[in-house]
């Protein structure tokens, strides 16, 4: 009995003494800063969040044409219009751009947000509590994060010039950032990419949506051009072109290789439809794992899984809405009797005329070397130029819509209704999420789930051609351009044809709606020239883009928040 009493007294004393110590909670079923970033799976989850950020920021942030502001709108490729009205709208406000510009503020914050996420991964991968099974696993994660950091920084350097270099996780408030020279930013991108190209997995080792080693080589080629290291740019591009894992697709392939269609009249028997360029943009064909060896890096989407950019993010079916915003509205056309056209969704899409092709992109680039009718990228499969009455109750059913048989409103609004339509944005056959009230035909409300290209091999060839041109090896530059034009069945170019304008035109023909056109024009120093030649709003309103807009303004809020170091804005602002 005395022994039992002694143990009770001892236990009570222990409990009382324990109350003097702070309680330390150890979470078992959720992540905190203390138990995160400890193993490979957690680091891969963090990387997945960066990829989600890239997808959202560049392609799928809202049901709005502003989703695509890096890809060509209000530049030389697409005019921004008031939906359904023949009235061009400014977006960038080139003639009056200042330090309060909304685009500059938005993208400065977005790009540094990606950098912040990447820095956390890089720093914490080296922390003592991170457990790795091998140095190779750790370096692969760090390499991927460094690639994503370089991806963000190359936009900042190209579009702003001198910007702060932040290379570590920010843990405390800081108000004295210093802007690094543009060349130093490029050099940091190169250092990150040199590490990435040695440590990232190759494309055959990854699932879709993750950037492979080949993406790092692709970006390194562009960065080396910026550093005027043309041999380095050529070598980086060649590592992909001759690497054995990626190549141009030169023959019909994939899910719709045997697709048949009755044509835009929707009359008569179905016939074979498409070509290899059309195949590149069919949902189910756009990823390397799906057999498309031209794909290097895509955003990843899937309407059947949570996180696949479907109804889990937006009730109407996700925010990847290129089909909805990028193209004309032919079903609003009326014949001269006033009968409206019917909405026919197969191979017609469901755009609302928010982004309409410019004359440069619809005519000038195709009227080159007599290739207008031979270049398959300009075939009926890839650009619809002629539209037909598809309403069976119309006296003109099946006939092409022309000014002679259209009513006054259609002729007045010809541009938003009947402009050329790049069909790469359109799904061949709708899933059938919605039903049109007039035609009763199924549609997808302007949405699709294509794994849209961020990088593909055709652009790699054009980067190498640019490097050859800048090195003054025009014969090699022409040869690379001709690889692309040969696939397209366009007239081949000669070394004497090669200049920056040709390369930019070839990029427009091949990469319309894919390349980050704003970044390209700023990087090549061609933005102001091309705005004043081809921008629809500036031309229609007699405005001129000033020379200084080839660099964006540092957002005023950033200048005012950085109280420890005074920043001068970029010249002109």
JOCOR-V783940 format. One line per field, one symbol per residue. phi: phi as a letter, one per 40 degrees, with the letter a starting at -180 (. if undefined). psi: psi as a letter, one per 20 degrees, with the letter a starting at -180 (. if undefined). A space follows every 10 residues. Layout:
phi = ???
psi = ???
This chain:
phi = .ccccccccc cccccccccc cccbcbcbba cbdcbcfbad cccccccdcc ccccccccba cacaccdbcc bicfbbbacc bcdgbcbcbc bcfdcbcacb dccccccdcc cccccccccc cccccccdcc bbcadccccc ccccccdccc dccccccccb gcaccbbbdc bbdbbbcbcc ddccccccdc cccdccccbc ccccbbcchc ccdccccdcc cccccccgcc ccccccccdc cbcgbbaccb bdagcbdbcb acgccfbgcc bdbhacccdd bcdhbcbdcc hccccbabcb baccbcgcgb ccbadchgbc bddccbicbc cccbcccgcc cccbccfbga cbgcbbdccd ccbdcccbfg cdcbcccbcc cbbcbbbbcb cccccbdgcc cbdcbbcccc ccbdcccbcd bccccbccbc chcbbccccg ccabfgbabc cdccaacdcd cccccccccc cgbccccccc ccccccccgc dcbbdcccac cccccccccc bdgbccccdc ccccgbdcdc cccbcccccc bgbbccdccc bcccddcccc ccccbcbccd dgb
psi = ghgghghggg gghggghhii qqpopnpijq qrhhjrlirg ghhhgghhhg hgggggghhl hrmqhihkii iiqkcihpqp qpoiqmoqqq ghlhikpaij phgggghggg ghgggggghg ggghhiqhip pqhqhggghg gggghhghgh gghhggghhh dpqpoojrpo iqqpjlqppq qghhgghggg gghgggiihq qrhijqrqhq prhhhggghh ggghghjkmh hhgggghhhg hjiihqrqoj qqrahkhkqq qiriikqaqq rqprahhghh jppiijqhij jnihpgpqqp qoiiqpijlb ihiphjkrjn lghghnrrmh iiqqriijpq qqoohpkhal rjlhopqrhg hhgghhmpkk jgihohijrh hhoohpqqpj oiiqijpiqq prhhjqrghg hhkgghhkqq ooihiqpgpq hlhrpphgij qqrkkjqrlq mqphprhhhg ghghgggggh ikmhghghgg hhgghghikq pqrrhiipah hgghhhhggh kpjgqnhggg hghijigggh gihipggggh jkrppqhiji qqqpphhhgh hmhhpppqrq pi.
